[in-house]
């Protein structure tokens, strides 16, 4: 009796200890994954501060020579980013010119759009980073600005603004717009709820809006870009306007990096089909089973119907068992690989944001941006290469080097494309006709009147994308 209780006690203690050990391992895995995501977002925040540093250096130019004035850029960039930006400019004078020209071009586009259409009372900035348009552009006085980016990026931005408020004697930086709403989201995740969060924050999809996608699309995968632009088109009322920066071609290094990522992802996918040898084996096994069933059915006590009824489709059963085992094995393997990668990440040196090459993170390029925009029912307005006369402002001396210098064409590898959602077509009333034409219209068949009525009914329906 004592031995029995001892065995039961040891079994219970072992089960509890095993549960605690497994729970501890899973907790460690979750913590490492959270730290890894946070590190990636901090890299994005550091890159956003570097972009802000180049805007700050531009603002320090003489008043007549500066393309814009951004008083908060130095606050949001910090001393380290300003030092790094100066070092890059010393190595290559055109290093920050692309950022400065892009900022100026997007500013001019936004100001023109608001002047041409006063009904644009909503501005959505996707991948806002350290954007300060809400604080420096007076044309936004009647506009509500929505800024969307990673949680860590917006957290850093908010803390920097609070520190600036404390250093300024408690006076906050006053925005030029009606209001600023910041929304934390991950635009690259297919499970992202940024659309719902944007609507809950007060965005009105029935009113015209302006959208800015500055330096964000080429960091997303092709699937994420398609989903993002499609959602943007769905949320935009007729007459809404958009602008985006697009890379036409990825460099060889960027393509190799993407292929390596896809290869690793493919290795982690469970098999969708059984191998050919297993299908042949299952069919042979099923044939042998039915042959044995026919032989046994010659005996009186073993009818073949009973054996065949219990067998079902033996080949399908074998293949299903294989696929279920393969999926379970794939999940276990992926869990182990993820844990090992996270442990390797935790033991490695932290990422130095100064050594990060943002071009290495490019994932998406579009050689025909106009056709891409049209595929979503949107209408392209203008497509300008960086460095052209409309997007140069005397800052860029040569072609764009964002592709690693592998572009043989004299045209830039980066373009700025503006587009809009087709406005609702409102038919104007017919002008007064001369008496002769009025007489003719009275004798016209009644069918034309019904057509006119059906057209007027259609005027109340929102236009197609």
C-alpha positions in Angstrom: 0.0 0.0 0.0 2.8 2.4 0.9 4.5 1.6 -2.4 1.4 2.4 -4.3 0.9 5.8 -2.6 4.6 6.5 -3.2 4.3 5.8 -6.9 1.1 8.0 -7.1 2.9 10.8 -5.2 5.9 10.7 -7.4 3.7 10.7 -10.5 1.8 13.8 -9.3 4.9 15.7 -8.4 6.5 14.8 -11.7 3.4 16.0 -13.6 3.3 19.3 -11.6 7.0 19.8 -12.2 6.7 19.1 -15.9 3.8 21.6 -16.2 5.7 24.3 -14.4 8.7 23.7 -16.6 6.7 23.8 -19.8 4.9 26.9 -18.7 8.2 28.6 -17.8 9.6 27.8 -21.3 6.5 29.2 -23.0 6.6 32.3 -20.9 10.3 32.8 -21.8 9.4 32.3 -25.5 6.6 35.0 -25.2 8.9 37.4 -23.5 11.6 37.0 -26.1 9.1 37.4 -29.0 7.8 40.6 -27.3 11.4 41.9 -26.9 12.1 41.2 -30.5 9.1 43.0 -31.8 9.9 45.9 -29.5 13.4 46.0 -30.8 12.2 46.1 -34.5 9.8 48.9 -33.6 12.6 50.8 -31.9 14.7 50.6 -35.0 11.8 52.1 -36.9 11.6 54.9 -34.3 15.3 55.6 -34.6 15.0 55.8 -38.4 12.1 58.2 -38.0 14.2 60.4 -35.8 17.0 60.3 -38.4 14.5 61.6 -41.0 13.4 64.3 -38.5 17.1 65.2 -38.1 17.5 65.9 -41.8 14.4 68.2 -41.6 16.0 70.0 -38.7 19.2 70.6 -40.6 17.1 72.0 -43.5 15.3 74.3 -41.1 18.6 75.6 -39.8 19.5 77.1 -43.3 19.0 80.8 -43.9 15.4 81.7 -44.1 15.3 82.4 -47.8 17.3 79.3 -48.6 15.4 76.7 -46.5 12.6 74.8 -48.3 10.5 74.7 -45.1 10.6 75.6 -41.4 10.2 72.8 -38.9 10.8 74.1 -35.3 9.9 70.7 -33.7 12.3 68.6 -35.9 15.3 69.1 -33.7 13.1 68.2 -30.6 11.9 64.9 -32.2 15.3 64.0 -33.6 17.6 64.4 -30.6 21.3 65.0 -30.4 22.4 61.5 -31.5 20.3 61.5 -34.7 21.4 65.1 -35.5 25.0 64.0 -35.2 24.4 61.0 -37.4 22.7 63.1 -40.0 25.6 65.5 -40.1 28.0 62.7 -40.5 26.0 61.2 -43.4 25.8 64.6 -45.1 29.6 65.0 -44.8 30.1 61.6 -46.5 27.5 62.3 -49.2 25.9 65.7 -49.6 22.8 64.1 -51.3 22.2 61.8 -48.3 19.5 63.9 -46.7 18.5 65.7 -49.9 16.0 63.0 -50.8 14.2 63.3 -47.5 14.2 67.2 -47.7 12.9 67.1 -51.3 10.2 64.5 -50.5 9.0 66.6 -47.6 8.8 69.8 -49.7 7.0 68.0 -52.5 4.4 66.4 -50.3 3.9 69.8 -48.5 3.2 71.5 -51.8 0.9 68.8 -52.9 -1.1 68.9 -49.6 -1.4 72.7 -49.7 -2.5 72.7 -53.3 -5.1 70.0 -52.6 -6.6 71.9 -49.7 -6.7 75.1 -51.6 -8.5 73.5 -54.5 -11.0 71.6 -52.4 -11.9 73.2 -49.1 -14.1 70.1 -48.3 -11.0 68.1 -47.6 -11.3 68.2 -43.8 -9.6 64.9 -42.9 -5.9 64.0 -43.3 -4.7 60.5 -42.7 -0.9 60.0 -42.5 0.0 56.3 -42.7 3.4 55.6 -41.2 3.5 59.1 -39.7 6.7 58.6 -37.7 7.9 62.0 -36.5 5.8 64.0 -38.9 5.1 67.5 -37.8 2.8 68.8 -40.5 0.0 69.2 -38.0 2.2 71.8 -36.1 3.7 73.7 -39.0 1.2 73.9 -41.9 -1.4 76.6 -41.5 -3.5 75.3 -44.4 -4.6 72.5 -42.0 -6.6 74.9 -39.8 -9.9 73.2 -40.7 -8.6 69.7 -40.9 -8.5 66.8 -38.4 -5.2 64.9 -38.7 -5.0 61.2 -38.0 -1.4 59.8 -37.5 -1.0 56.0 -37.7 2.2 54.2 -36.9 3.8 51.5 -34.6 3.1 51.8 -30.9 6.7 52.3 -30.0 7.1 55.0 -32.6 4.2 57.0 -31.3 5.2 56.4 -27.7 8.6 57.9 -28.4 7.1 60.8 -30.2 4.6 61.5 -27.4 7.4 61.4 -24.8 9.6 63.8 -26.8 6.7 66.3 -27.1 6.1 66.0 -23.4 9.7 66.7 -22.6 9.6 69.7 -24.9 6.6 71.0 -23.1 8.4 70.7 -19.8 11.4 72.5 -21.1 9.2 75.3 -22.6 7.7 76.2 -19.2 4.7 73.9 -19.4 3.5 75.4 -22.7 2.7 72.6 -25.2 3.4 72.8 -28.9 0.2 74.2 -30.4 -1.0 72.5 -33.6 -2.2 74.4 -36.6 -5.0 71.9 -37.3 -8.4 71.3 -35.6 -7.1 68.2 -33.8 -4.6 65.4 -33.8 -5.5 61.8 -33.3 -2.7 59.2 -33.0 -3.5 55.5 -33.6 -1.1 52.7 -32.8 -1.2 50.0 -35.5 0.9 47.6 -37.6 0.1 48.2 -41.3 2.1 45.1 -42.3 0.0 42.6 -40.3 -3.1 41.0 -42.0 -4.8 40.9 -38.6 -4.3 44.7 -38.0 -7.5 46.6 -37.0 -6.3 50.0 -38.1 -9.5 50.5 -40.2 -11.7 49.8 -37.3 -9.6 51.9 -35.0 -9.6 54.8 -37.5 -13.4 54.7 -37.7 -13.8 54.5 -33.9 -11.4 57.5 -33.6 -13.9 59.6 -35.5 -12.9 59.3 -39.2 -15.9 59.8 -41.4 -15.7 57.7 -44.6 -18.5 59.7 -46.2 -16.5 62.9 -46.2 -13.6 63.7 -48.5 -10.2 63.1 -47.1 -6.5 63.4 -48.0 -4.1 60.5 -47.5 -0.3 60.6 -47.3 1.8 57.5 -47.7 5.3 59.0 -47.4 8.1 56.4 -47.3 6.0 53.5 -46.1 4.9 51.3 -49.0 8.2 49.8 -50.0 8.8 48.6 -46.4 5.7 46.4 -46.7 5.3 43.0 -48.5 3.3 42.9 -51.8 0.4 41.3 -50.0 0.4 44.0 -47.3 0.5 46.8 -50.0 -2.4 45.3 -51.9 -4.4 45.0 -48.7 -3.5 48.5 -47.5 -4.3 50.3 -50.8 -7.5 48.4 -51.2 -8.6 49.4 -47.6 -7.6 52.9 -48.4 -9.9 53.0 -51.5 -12.8 51.5 -49.5 -12.5 54.2 -46.8 -12.2 57.1 -49.2 -15.2 59.1 -50.2 -15.5 60.2 -53.9 -13.2 63.2 -54.4 -10.6 62.1 -51.8 -7.0 62.6 -52.8 -3.9 60.5 -52.1 -0.1 60.7 -52.6 2.6 58.0 -52.1 6.3 57.5 -52.6 7.0 54.3 -54.7 10.2 52.5 -55.6 10.3 51.3 -59.2 12.9 48.5 -58.8 14.6 46.6 -56.0 18.4 46.2 -56.0 20.0 42.7 -56.3 20.8 42.7 -52.6 17.2 43.5 -51.7 15.8 40.8 -53.9 18.2 38.2 -52.5 17.1 39.2 -49.0 13.4 38.8 -49.9 14.1 35.4 -51.5 15.9 34.2 -48.4 13.0 35.3 -46.2 10.5 33.5 -48.5 12.6 30.4 -48.5 12.6 30.3 -44.7 8.9 30.9 -44.7 8.4 28.1 -47.2 10.4 25.7 -45.1 8.1 26.4 -42.1 4.9 25.7 -44.0 3.3 22.3 -43.4 2.9 20.1 -46.5 -0.4 20.5 -48.3 -0.2 17.2 -50.2 1.1 13.8 -49.4 4.3 12.7 -51.3 3.7 10.6 -54.4 5.3 7.5 -52.9 2.9 7.6 -49.9 -0.1 7.8 -52.2 1.1 4.7 -54.1 1.8 2.9 -50.9 -1.7 3.7 -49.5 -3.4 2.5 -52.7 -1.4 -0.7 -52.7 -2.3 -1.3 -49.0 -5.9 -0.7 -49.7 -5.8 -3.2 -52.6 -4.1 -5.8 -50.4 -6.7 -5.2 -47.7 -9.7 -5.8 -50.1 -7.9 -8.9 -51.5 -7.5 -10.3 -48.0 -11.2 -9.4 -47.3 -12.3 -11.4 -50.3 -10.3 -14.5 -49.1 -11.6 -14.3 -45.6 -15.2 -13.8 -46.9 -15.1 -17.5 -48.1 -15.4 -18.5 -44.5 -18.9 -18.5 -43.1 -18.2 -16.4 -40.0 -16.4 -13.5 -41.8 -18.6 -11.8 -44.4 -16.7 -9.5 -46.7 -19.2 -6.7 -46.2 -18.3 -6.4 -42.6 -14.6 -6.2 -43.3 -15.0 -3.7 -46.1 -17.4 -1.6 -44.1 -14.9 -1.3 -41.3 -12.1 -0.4 -43.7 -13.7 2.6 -45.4 -11.3 4.2 -47.8 -8.1 3.0 -46.4 -5.9 5.0 -48.7 -7.6 8.3 -47.7 -7.3 7.3 -44.0 -3.5 6.7 -44.4 -3.0 10.0 -46.2 -5.1 12.0 -43.7 -3.1 10.5 -40.8 0.1 11.5 -42.6 -1.1 15.1 -43.1 -2.2 15.4 -39.5 1.1 14.1 -38.3 3.0 16.5 -40.7 1.1 19.5 -39.4 1.7 18.6 -35.8 5.4 18.0 -36.5 5.6 21.3 -38.4 4.1 23.2 -35.6 6.5 21.6 -33.1 9.5 22.3 -35.4 8.5 25.9 -35.9 8.1 26.5 -32.2 11.5 25.1 -31.5 13.1 27.2 -34.3 11.4 30.3 -33.1 12.6 29.7 -29.5 16.2 29.1 -30.8 16.0 32.3 -32.9 14.7 34.3 -30.0 17.4 33.0 -27.6 20.0 33.8 -30.3 18.5 37.3 -30.5 18.6 37.8 -26.7 22.3 36.7 -26.5 23.4 38.8 -29.5 24.4 42.4 -29.5 21.6 44.9 -29.6 20.9 46.4 -33.0 22.8 49.7 -33.5 20.5 52.1 -35.2 23.4 54.0 -36.6 24.5 51.1 -38.7 21.0 50.3 -40.0 20.6 50.6 -43.8 17.0 51.4 -44.4 17.3 50.2 -48.0 18.0 46.7 -46.8 14.4 46.6 -45.4 12.7 47.3 -48.8 10.3 44.6 -49.7 8.1 46.0 -52.5 8.7 47.7 -55.8 6.3 48.7 -58.5 7.6 49.3 -62.1 4.2 50.6 -63.3 2.7 52.6 -60.5 -0.1 54.2 -62.6 -1.5 50.7 -63.6 -1.2 49.6 -60.1 -3.3 52.5 -58.8 -5.9 52.0 -61.5 -6.3 48.4 -60.5 -8.0 49.6 -57.3 -10.4 51.9 -59.1 -8.4 55.0 -58.3 -7.3 57.6 -60.8 -3.7 58.7 -61.1 -3.0 62.4 -61.4 0.8 62.8 -61.7 3.8 60.6 -61.4 7.1 62.5 -60.9 10.6 61.1 -60.5 12.7 62.2 -57.6 15.2 64.7 -59.0 13.1 65.9 -61.9 12.5 69.6 -62.2 9.2 69.3 -60.2 10.9 67.3 -57.4 14.4 68.7 -57.1 14.3 72.3 -55.7 18.0 72.6 -56.4 18.9 70.0 -53.7 19.8 66.8 -55.7 22.8 67.0 -58.0 22.5 63.5 -59.5 20.3 60.4 -59.8 18.8 58.7 -56.8 21.1 56.4 -54.9 18.4 54.6 -52.8 18.9 51.4 -54.8 22.5 51.1 -53.9 23.8 52.7 -57.1 22.7 49.9 -59.4 20.3 51.9 -61.5 21.8 52.5 -64.9 19.1 54.8 -66.0 19.4 58.5 -65.6 15.9 58.6 -64.1 15.5 58.2 -60.4 14.4 54.9 -58.9 11.9 56.7 -56.6 8.7 58.3 -57.9 6.0 60.3 -56.2 2.5 59.5 -57.5 -0.6 61.4 -56.6 -4.1 60.0 -57.3 -7.7 60.4 -56.3 -11.0 58.6 -55.9 -13.4 59.5 -58.8 -15.8 62.2 -57.6 -19.5 61.7 -57.7 -20.9 62.9 -61.1 -23.7 65.4 -60.6 -25.7 66.1 -63.8 -26.5 69.7 -64.4 -30.0 70.8 -65.4 -30.5 71.4 -69.1 -30.3 75.1 -70.0 -33.3 76.9 -71.4 -34.0 75.8 -74.9 -35.2 77.9 -77.8 -39.0 77.7 -78.6 -38.4 75.5 -81.6 -36.4 73.0 -79.6 -39.0 73.0 -76.8 -41.7 72.2 -79.4 -39.6 69.2 -80.6 -39.0 68.0 -77.0 -42.8 68.0 -76.4 -43.3 65.6 -79.3 -40.4 63.3 -78.2 -41.4 59.8 -76.9 -42.1 59.3 -73.3 -39.2 56.8 -73.0 -36.7 59.7 -72.8 -38.4 61.0 -69.7 -38.1 57.6 -68.0 -34.5 57.5 -68.9 -33.9 60.9 -67.4 -35.7 59.9 -64.2 -33.6 56.7 -63.9 -30.4 58.8 -64.4 -31.4 61.2 -61.7 -32.0 58.4 -59.3 -28.5 57.1 -60.0 -27.1 60.5 -59.1 -27.7 59.8 -55.5 -25.7 56.6 -55.5 -22.0 57.0 -54.6 -19.7 56.7 -57.6 -17.7 53.6 -58.3 -14.2 53.4 -57.2 
